[in-house]
Amino acid sequence: MLEAVRLFIFACALYFSGPAFAESELTGTYRLISATRTIVETGQTEDSFGKDPIGYIMYGSDGRMMVLMVRSDRPKLTFKTLTDANRAELFESMAAYSGTFDFDGKKIVHHIDASWNGILTGTDVVRSVEKKGRRLIYTTNQSPAPTDGKISTSMLIWEKVDDAKR
């Protein structure tokens, strides 16, 4: 009987701990693999930053984070060819913010203190996190997209960058 109780307690511990992982495992730099969003009203899924997005997210052991995401098909300009229309296009094809973060092994909260559009500054962004090998899979609850305000859910896949690749 005592062995059955021990087995039950062990099984419960495994079940309730789930796929969580420690904050120390999160620390580092990750490269954006894909970013998709589903518009709730229509069910339409699209690549948020094009087919081959470029982006990095960094988590420091000091509790701070930064993220930058851009479309890979952005125009290649020079200071001489840059126009106001180009600036608007470049602004609309990116996302960036920084702040602090809290992580409980399954959910991450970004407390944003600076953002590319100003809309997210002073807000909290919550993502569910699943770890698969070197990858982090973030999913969001339904919320207005910062780019167009449409109620959407998003999935972002990040892959840890090797420390040796400098």
Secondary structure by P-SEA (a helix, b strand, c coil): caaaaaaaaaaaaaaaaccccccccccbbbbbcbbbbbccccccccccccccccbbbbbcccccbbbbbbbccccccccccccaaaaaaaaaacccbbbbbcccccbbbbbcccccccccccbbbbbbbbbcccbbbbbbcccccccccccccbbbbbbbcccccc
